[in-house]
Amino acid sequence: MLDSSTKPAYVKLLEGRRFANELLALELAARLELAVPQAFVVRIRRRDHEELFEKLGLAFDEVYGFGTAALAASSLARSFNVNDPNFIKWFFVTLKQWKDIVAFDAWVANEDRHTNNLLIDKQLKLWLIDHDLALGGRRDISTLVPEAVTTNRLVNDFGTLVDVRHRHEVVDECHRFQAAANAIDVSAAAAASEAGLFVSEQELNQLILYVERRRALVPGLLADALGVSLLT
């Protein structure tokens, strides 16, 4: 729990379901050693932010927001340049990190990956932010289907710019990602994430089961999302 006045953070107000998605997805990403900012549950008090409470029509004395530690602008090298073919080639052919990112997005059913939530630092490390629409987004957890293929704007907009050989490589090499994912205790990750503060115990258990079942399907989900065949 982070008091809103103690540390610089990007904070957004989310409904409980999307709050839980953020917390669990970031915890899973961190356990995979993907670069994600530290996440916080932030207490926002009316007495500190009266204007904000009035603007949003909030009747409470305090609310909780989802926060991530602010990445200093000086540490970021560049944003995703969609208009530069050389950048696109460098990103997808040379950088390689995108392979684990699309595998992760396939696992957590992230439908909201796009160029504004991929940040590149000066060490050319990719940072992932914004996962409230992963794990089914706003949909009822009990209706989620683990086998359902999800795509996002990164895959839809740029996947076809990557030749078939490199797309096949992503699927062929995802066994390493899957091995790392298989080593994660999803129940322990959910508990550590504090996602259970924002959904019921039943919903959290359903979400854990969904994530566990989907993990075994990553190669096929990834192949379908990238438009290639799964070689057996």
Secondary structure, 3 states (H helix, E strand, C coil): CEECCCCCEEEECCCHHHHHHHHHHHHHHHHCCCECCCEEEEEEECCCCHHHHHHHCCCCCEEEEEEEECCCHHHEEECCCCCCHHHHHHHHHHHCCHHHHHHHHHHCCCCCCCHHHEEEECCCCEEECCCCCCCCCCCCHHHCCCCCCCCCHHHHHHHHHCCHHHHHHHHHCHHHHHHHHHCCCHHHHHHHHCHHHCCCHHHHHHHHHHHHHHHCCHHHHHHHHHCCCCCC
